[in-house]
Amino acid sequence: MPRPIRASIDLEALRHNYLVSKHRAGSARAFAVVKANAYGHGLDRAIRALAPVADGFALLDLAEARQLRAAGVTAPIALLEGFFEPADLADIVALGLTPAIHSEAQLAMLERARPEGAIDVLLKINSGMNRLGFTADRFGAALARLRAMPWVRGITLMTHFARADDEVGIGAQLATFKAITAGLDLPVSLANSAALLRFPEAVGQIARPGIMLYGGSPMPDLHGADELGLRPVMTLTSEIIGVQEIAAGERVGYGGTFEASGPTRVGVVACGYADGYPRHAPTGTPILVGGRRTRTLGRVSMDMLVCDLSHLEDAGVGSPVTLWGDGLPADEVATAAGTISYELFCALAPRVPVSVRGESAGAA
């Protein structure tokens, strides 16, 4: 019998969440962000669910873009970090990709390469996040250089919001973007998941939903995924593989970080940080055993973690465990562990078997 840990990916839920983003986008197009192997959910699976409905896709590298085209995707594909060397441009033209242009180095490569074929580009503006993009003093020259290249067919202006998910919001960055682009009649791409859900004034012509597609809330402190109408796509489950009875004063796991205050029934779960569960998740991180809520105890090990079965008299070896997903939002687990659901999803280890539900959802 194989080790009982498994992940289930619900393609119907993925498709549902995309349609929620599409509804929020209104008349704008919604490009599904499928970078990082579709946030750990599997790029091939995301294609099956989203290709029939998505207005476009956004990702990072050429290999992922080739995978989409090979699967028959004809919708636009944006490269969010653009290209990294001049040789990439031949593939960009051949695959019909839309790269972001965010640096002087990329402008120079595009000028020198003179690709054989027209390309559309996303001209990225640094409106305050200070990662990639042209600042106000350099934007005008960058735009002029792109316009002077006959092989550049269409230009969309874009930026990325740093605090769309918290109380600060997007006001300052949106004002900066509008000031930089004043008087220009060009399409814009502004909204990530948080902005799409909170700030309809910043949708633009192309929205870029990411984490919301996978059932995570981009702002769990403000709005849970259920409240936003989102469904969990990934559910990570396992089983209890051992039970220990410990007395007051006894400790659990490496370092003995949990000390029992009284008689405690401890369940051992076949899941650890080598499976993608966060090692830093502390005692008290929520977990479901047999559909009932309890908590983790002590440190997470490579292959195991332990949980409190003291109030779950019927639980024992073979009892089903939900680490996150259906019935237990990944955002709640992530918050307890001091991280975000993005990291949980992306960290799912290759050794965890994956099953797929809702295959019919992706049918054309």
Phi, psi and omega in degrees: 000133179290159174306139192283353181291142178201156173244139176245131180249122183261101183290331177295321177294321178298314179297317178303313182296322176298318181294330172297315179296321179296320177297317179295330182284345179063236182279351179284159173276148178244113178269117181290123179276115185238027177294169178054048180056046183054053179053041177084359184270349181100113183298320180298322179292318179298321178299315182299322182281322194257336184306321182289343187238338188286139176288336181179179182227157176224134182205196187246316191237165185295326180299318178294320179296318177300322180297319178295313180296320179296332178278001177095009179288124178252353181293161178301146177231121179263137174260107192290338175251007178072217181245164188242345176205158184303328182297338180295335188293329178297317178292322179300317178293313184298324182268354180067046184263159179243100182275149169284141173246112188232002185213160174300321181299319179292319176303314182296319178297319181293324177293317184285325187290327182044063186300149179273091183135152183275147176227151169264150182226158170252115179269113188270133179252132174274100182263007177143351177284332174062042169249281180243156174118166182267133176282172186304323184284347182245349185296314184303315180294321179296317179297318180297321180293320177296317180295336180278352181267114183295340181275355174269113187274307183227146181236125172246133179271139181219158170211174180227131184273134182274332189225036176293344185262004180226189188290340180290318177077202189246002189309309184294316181292321180295320178296319178297315179300315182295323179294319181292325187258010183305133177086356181265135179255069181233148176294156182229151174234115188237310198276123163276190184302311184297315180294322179298323183277335188247333190229082182300338180289350184246022182287317182073206180263339178225117173266158183231071180291134179238270188302328181297333179298330187261010175086012175260145175275133176286349179218067185299336178289339181255317184214126176284162182300319179301317180299330180273359180081022183261148180248144176294136179261318179256127172239124180257122183231161175203205180216161169286127180246357178194155180225136175234146173251119182240155183261167176306134179093344177281155185242164185234133168077181179302135178077352179056040186288340175252127176243125181291134177272349178196183177306129186224135176260121189248130175255138179258125185252137177282076176196133178213190184290339175287348174266350181111358177286139185293123180299328184277005177297125186272171169309134180103353176298132186291149180206152177250132174237118184059032179081001180250143186282137170212201186223156173282160179229131174072194184283148172281130177266178181300317188241356185216156165221165181237155182221165184271118178251014187302324181259008181244075188299329184274352182280143178194195180304130182095350179295136180289146181232135171250121179275319170195161178121228181303119178089346181214098184303134177302327180299323181291317177297315181298317180298317178298328182270003179072030179222201182231158183299330177309314183292321178302310183297313184291337184274355180307125188280150178301335183285349180278121177295146182237131171247159185236134174246159174071033180303325182295341180298332183268003181290140181287000000 
